[in-house]
Amino acid sequence: MTNITLNSQFKALVAREADKKHVLTIEDTDSAVLADGDVLVRVAWSGINYKDALAVTGKGKILRSSPIVPGIDYAGEVAASDSPNFAVGDNVLLTGFGVGEKHSGGFAQYARAQAGWLSSLPAGIDARKAMTCGTAGLTAALCVIALRDSGHVPAGGQIAVSGASGGVGSFAVRLLARLGYTVTAVSRLAAADYLYEMGATNVITREEMSADAKPLEKSRWDGAVDTVGGKVLARLLAETNYGGVVAACGLAGGMSLNTTVAPFILRGVRLDGVDSVMIPQQLRAKAWQLLADTLTANDYTRVQNCVVGLDGVIAGGEKVLAGELSGRILVSLWD
């Protein structure tokens, strides 16, 4: 595989290691800082995900090479290609595959990728909408698919969504509501109005769901989408109805899970782990199509918190980690 090159400079947020820490600066740089790949993308939009926030604030060991451009997802237009699968002018997006961690990612005006990492934009979704969804929307769609296709969660069933005001949670609430489920959002009460607008029928506090759970609690949920982990996930499992399904995709509340086998062997509860990094393209396409078929123009508007340029990425990351943000921060690469 040959690397596509760009014979001009462009702006990028570049992390370089110094004294065992990554220092980020906005630079006029060239294609030498980009990932290896046979497709060059002119990036229009990116977004700030939880993992990006950890990377750009230095509060998580996310970045694994130097120099590297953070940003785990992006969308734009093919600027050059040595791959038979993509032509100049194709509209594409990328999430996962270690981009923004091991390989340079989306916080730059150009990105280079291997063709197998790229997805074509589905009909009805442009680059901005794609990054309004981003990794968060994709992950939410994968969680909804896990519940919907399990055969164990009834239509219109009671579903709990933890971390509901964040990126993944917001999209999970909206998708589930659009599909006719009854959604209880677990979040801070300050976000209640936003969550009701997104389609939640009830909002309960994350403090309530963080209380220590017995091996089995009173049944409440036909299914759940958990973006938090830790004590919240343990309580969701203990409160899930017989045969219910919990789709787990996050660890903001910790990696440890203090639970018992009781929900699994006495109620037949299923715990489905949801990964958005290395999933095959066929499942990616299914999730993106679910987003395209289900969301309306107003949905994209509701979930957009704000738009920043490269100079706003680090501050945006701080807001994401503070847990007081509703919706998604988009990153515009050219405005």
C-alpha positions as CSV (number, residue, x, y, z in Angstrom):
1,M,0.0,0.0,0.0
2,T,1.3,3.4,-1.0
3,N,0.7,6.6,1.0
4,I,-1.2,9.3,-0.8
5,T,0.6,12.6,-0.4
6,L,-0.6,16.2,-0.3
7,N,1.7,18.8,-1.8
8,S,0.5,21.7,0.3
9,Q,0.2,22.6,4.0
10,F,-3.0,22.5,6.1
11,K,-4.1,23.2,9.6
12,A,-4.1,20.4,12.2
13,L,-4.2,20.0,16.0
14,V,-1.0,18.0,16.5
15,A,0.1,16.2,19.6
16,R,3.8,15.7,20.2
17,E,5.3,13.9,23.1
18,A,7.5,15.9,25.5
19,D,8.5,14.7,29.0
20,K,6.3,11.7,28.7
21,K,3.2,13.9,28.0
22,H,1.6,14.9,24.8
23,V,1.6,18.6,24.1
24,L,-1.0,19.9,21.6
25,T,-0.6,22.8,19.2
26,I,-2.4,24.0,16.1
27,E,0.1,23.8,13.3
28,D,0.4,24.5,9.6
29,T,1.7,21.0,8.7
30,D,1.9,18.5,5.9
31,S,0.9,14.9,5.1
32,A,3.9,13.5,7.0
33,V,1.8,13.7,10.3
34,L,-1.1,11.8,8.8
35,A,-1.9,8.1,9.1
36,D,-0.7,5.6,6.5
37,G,-3.3,5.0,3.9
38,D,-4.3,4.9,0.2
39,V,-7.1,7.4,0.5
40,L,-6.8,11.1,1.3
41,V,-9.9,12.9,2.7
42,R,-10.6,16.6,2.8
43,V,-12.2,16.7,6.3
44,A,-15.2,18.9,6.6
45,W,-16.5,17.9,10.1
46,S,-15.4,16.1,13.2
47,G,-16.7,15.9,16.7
48,I,-15.6,15.7,20.3
49,N,-16.3,12.2,21.8
50,Y,-15.5,11.1,25.4
51,K,-12.4,9.4,24.2
52,D,-11.3,12.6,22.4
53,A,-11.9,14.6,25.5
54,L,-9.6,12.3,27.5
55,A,-7.0,12.6,24.7
56,V,-6.9,16.4,24.2
57,T,-7.0,17.2,28.0
58,G,-4.3,14.6,28.8
59,K,-6.6,13.0,31.4
60,G,-6.5,9.6,29.7
61,K,-3.7,7.6,28.1
62,I,-5.4,7.6,24.7
63,L,-2.7,8.8,22.3
64,R,-0.2,6.1,21.5
65,S,2.2,7.6,19.0
66,S,3.9,10.9,18.3
67,P,3.4,13.1,16.4
68,I,-0.3,12.3,16.0
69,V,-3.5,14.2,15.2
70,P,-6.3,13.3,17.7
71,G,-10.0,12.9,16.6
72,I,-11.5,9.4,16.5
73,D,-14.0,10.2,13.7
74,Y,-14.4,12.5,10.7
75,A,-16.4,13.0,7.5
76,G,-15.6,14.7,4.3
77,E,-14.8,14.2,0.6
78,V,-12.2,12.1,-1.0
79,A,-9.4,14.3,-2.3
80,A,-7.2,11.6,-3.8
81,S,-7.4,7.8,-4.0
82,D,-5.3,4.8,-5.0
83,S,-8.1,2.5,-4.0
84,P,-10.6,1.1,-6.5
85,N,-13.3,1.4,-3.8
86,F,-13.2,5.2,-3.6
87,A,-13.0,7.9,-6.2
88,V,-12.2,11.6,-5.9
89,G,-15.4,13.4,-4.8
90,D,-16.9,10.5,-2.9
91,N,-18.5,11.5,0.4
92,V,-17.1,9.3,3.2
93,L,-16.9,9.0,7.0
94,L,-14.6,7.2,9.3
95,T,-15.0,6.0,12.9
96,G,-12.9,3.6,14.9
97,F,-10.0,1.4,13.8
98,G,-7.6,3.1,16.2
99,V,-7.8,6.4,14.4
100,G,-7.2,9.3,16.8
101,E,-5.4,6.8,19.1
102,K,-2.7,4.9,17.2
103,H,-3.3,6.6,13.8
104,S,-3.8,10.3,13.1
105,G,-7.4,11.3,13.0
106,G,-10.0,14.0,12.4
107,F,-8.8,17.2,14.0
108,A,-7.1,18.3,10.8
109,Q,-8.2,19.7,7.5
110,Y,-7.0,16.5,5.7
111,A,-6.8,12.9,6.9
112,R,-5.4,9.8,5.3
113,A,-6.8,6.4,5.8
114,Q,-6.8,2.8,4.6
115,A,-9.8,2.3,2.2
116,G,-11.1,-0.6,4.4
117,W,-11.6,1.9,7.3
118,L,-13.9,4.2,5.3
119,S,-17.6,4.1,5.0
120,S,-19.7,5.8,2.3
121,L,-22.2,8.3,3.6
122,P,-25.7,6.8,3.4
123,A,-28.4,8.6,1.5
124,G,-29.9,11.5,3.5
125,I,-26.8,12.1,5.7
126,D,-24.3,14.8,4.7
127,A,-20.9,15.3,6.4
128,R,-22.3,17.6,9.1
129,K,-25.1,15.2,10.0
130,A,-22.7,12.3,10.0
131,M,-20.5,14.0,12.6
132,T,-23.5,15.2,14.5
133,C,-23.9,11.5,15.0
134,G,-20.3,10.5,14.9
135,T,-19.0,7.6,17.0
136,A,-21.6,8.5,19.6
137,G,-24.6,8.1,17.2
138,L,-23.1,5.0,15.7
139,T,-22.6,3.4,19.1
140,A,-26.1,4.3,20.1
141,A,-27.5,2.7,17.0
142,L,-25.5,-0.5,17.6
143,C,-27.0,-0.6,21.2
144,V,-30.5,-0.2,19.8
145,I,-29.9,-2.9,17.2
146,A,-28.7,-5.2,20.0
147,L,-32.0,-4.6,21.9
148,R,-34.3,-4.7,18.9
149,D,-32.8,-7.8,17.2
150,S,-32.5,-9.8,20.4
151,G,-36.1,-11.1,20.2
152,H,-36.4,-10.6,23.9
153,V,-37.3,-6.9,24.2
154,P,-41.0,-6.2,23.5
155,A,-42.1,-3.5,21.1
156,G,-42.9,-0.4,23.2
157,G,-41.0,-1.9,26.1
158,Q,-39.6,0.0,29.1
159,I,-36.0,0.9,28.3
160,A,-33.5,2.7,30.6
161,V,-30.7,4.8,29.2
162,S,-27.8,5.8,31.5
163,G,-25.7,8.8,30.8
164,A,-28.6,10.0,28.8
165,S,-27.6,13.6,28.2
166,G,-24.3,12.7,26.7
167,G,-23.6,11.9,23.0
168,V,-24.4,8.2,23.0
169,G,-27.2,8.6,25.5
170,S,-28.8,11.4,23.6
171,F,-29.0,9.4,20.4
172,A,-30.1,6.3,22.2
173,V,-33.0,8.1,23.8
174,R,-34.0,9.7,20.5
175,L,-33.7,6.5,18.4
176,L,-35.6,4.4,21.0
177,A,-38.4,7.0,21.3
178,R,-38.7,7.2,17.5
179,L,-39.0,3.4,17.4
180,G,-41.8,3.4,19.9
181,Y,-40.1,2.3,23.1
182,T,-40.9,3.9,26.5
183,V,-37.6,5.5,27.6
184,T,-36.5,6.4,31.1
185,A,-33.4,8.6,31.0
186,V,-30.8,8.4,33.8
187,S,-29.1,11.8,34.0
188,R,-28.7,15.0,36.0
189,L,-32.0,16.7,36.6
190,A,-30.7,19.9,35.0
191,A,-30.9,18.1,31.7
192,A,-34.5,17.0,32.2
193,D,-36.0,19.5,29.7
194,Y,-33.6,18.5,27.0
195,L,-34.2,14.8,27.6
196,Y,-38.0,15.2,27.4
197,E,-37.5,17.0,24.1
198,M,-35.4,14.0,22.9
199,G,-38.3,11.7,23.7
200,A,-37.8,10.4,27.3
201,T,-41.0,9.8,29.2
202,N,-39.3,9.9,32.6
203,V,-36.0,11.2,34.0
204,I,-34.4,9.8,37.1
205,T,-31.1,10.9,38.8
206,R,-27.8,9.2,38.2
207,E,-27.4,9.3,42.0
208,E,-30.4,7.0,42.4
209,M,-29.0,4.6,39.9
210,S,-25.5,4.7,41.5
211,A,-26.7,3.4,44.9
212,D,-25.4,0.0,45.8
213,A,-27.7,-2.7,44.4
214,K,-28.8,-6.0,45.9
215,P,-28.2,-9.1,43.7
216,L,-31.8,-8.7,42.5
217,E,-33.9,-5.6,42.8
218,K,-37.5,-5.0,41.8
219,S,-37.9,-5.5,38.1
220,R,-38.3,-2.3,36.1
221,W,-36.8,-2.6,32.7
222,D,-37.3,-4.7,29.6
223,G,-33.9,-3.5,28.4
224,A,-31.3,-0.9,28.9
225,V,-28.5,1.0,27.2
226,D,-25.7,1.7,29.6
227,T,-23.0,4.2,28.8
228,V,-21.6,4.5,32.3
229,G,-20.6,1.1,33.7
230,G,-19.7,0.6,37.4
231,K,-22.5,0.8,39.9
232,V,-25.0,2.0,37.4
233,L,-24.6,-1.0,35.2
234,A,-24.8,-3.3,38.3
235,R,-28.1,-1.7,39.3
236,L,-29.5,-1.9,35.8
237,L,-28.8,-5.6,35.6
238,A,-30.4,-6.1,39.0
239,E,-33.5,-4.3,37.9
240,T,-34.0,-5.8,34.5
241,N,-37.1,-7.9,33.8
242,Y,-37.0,-11.6,33.1
243,G,-35.3,-12.2,29.7
244,G,-34.3,-8.6,29.3
245,V,-31.2,-7.3,27.5
246,V,-28.7,-4.7,28.7
247,A,-26.4,-3.2,26.0
248,A,-23.2,-1.9,27.6
249,C,-20.9,0.5,25.8
250,G,-19.3,2.8,28.3
251,L,-17.1,3.1,31.4
252,A,-17.3,6.7,32.6
253,G,-18.4,5.3,36.0
254,G,-15.5,2.9,36.2
255,M,-14.3,-0.4,34.7
256,S,-15.2,-2.6,37.7
257,L,-18.5,-4.4,37.8
258,N,-19.6,-5.5,41.2
259,T,-22.5,-7.9,40.5
260,T,-23.6,-11.5,40.9
261,V,-24.8,-14.2,38.6
262,A,-28.3,-13.8,40.0
263,P,-29.7,-11.6,37.1
264,F,-28.3,-14.0,34.5
265,I,-29.4,-17.4,36.0
266,L,-32.5,-16.4,37.9
267,R,-34.0,-13.9,35.4
268,G,-32.2,-14.9,32.2
269,V,-30.9,-11.4,31.7
270,R,-28.5,-10.9,28.8
271,L,-25.5,-8.5,29.0
272,D,-24.4,-7.5,25.4
273,G,-21.1,-5.7,25.1
274,V,-21.2,-3.2,22.3
275,D,-18.0,-2.1,20.5
276,S,-17.8,0.6,17.8
277,V,-14.1,0.4,17.0
278,M,-13.5,-2.8,15.2
279,I,-17.0,-3.8,14.1
280,P,-17.2,-5.1,10.4
281,Q,-18.4,-2.8,7.7
282,Q,-21.6,-4.7,7.2
283,L,-22.8,-4.0,10.7
284,R,-21.6,-0.4,10.5
285,A,-23.7,0.1,7.3
286,K,-26.7,-1.4,9.2
287,A,-26.3,1.1,12.1
288,W,-25.8,4.1,9.8
289,Q,-28.9,3.1,7.8
290,L,-30.8,3.0,11.1
291,L,-29.7,6.5,11.9
292,A,-30.6,7.7,8.3
293,D,-34.0,6.1,8.4
294,T,-35.0,7.1,11.9
295,L,-33.7,10.6,12.6
296,T,-35.3,13.8,11.3
297,A,-33.7,17.2,10.6
298,N,-34.9,18.5,13.9
299,D,-33.3,15.6,15.7
300,Y,-29.9,16.6,14.4
301,T,-30.5,20.2,15.4
302,R,-31.6,19.2,18.9
303,V,-28.5,17.1,19.6
304,Q,-26.0,19.7,18.4
305,N,-24.7,21.6,21.5
306,C,-22.3,23.9,19.7
307,V,-19.8,24.2,16.9
308,V,-16.1,24.9,17.5
309,G,-13.0,25.2,15.4
310,L,-9.6,23.6,16.2
311,D,-9.0,26.4,18.7
312,G,-12.0,25.2,20.7
313,V,-11.3,21.5,20.9
314,I,-9.4,21.4,24.2
315,A,-11.9,23.6,26.0
316,G,-14.7,21.5,24.5
317,G,-13.0,18.3,25.8
318,E,-13.0,19.8,29.3
319,K,-16.8,20.4,29.0
320,V,-17.4,16.8,27.9
321,L,-15.4,15.4,30.9
322,A,-17.2,17.7,33.3
323,G,-20.4,15.8,32.6
324,E,-22.5,18.9,32.4
325,L,-23.0,19.0,28.6
326,S,-26.1,18.0,26.7
327,G,-25.6,16.7,23.2
328,R,-22.6,16.9,20.8
329,I,-19.9,19.4,20.2
330,L,-19.1,19.5,16.5
331,V,-15.7,20.6,15.1
332,S,-15.7,22.5,11.8
333,L,-12.4,22.3,10.0
334,W,-12.7,25.1,7.5
335,D,-14.9,27.9,8.9
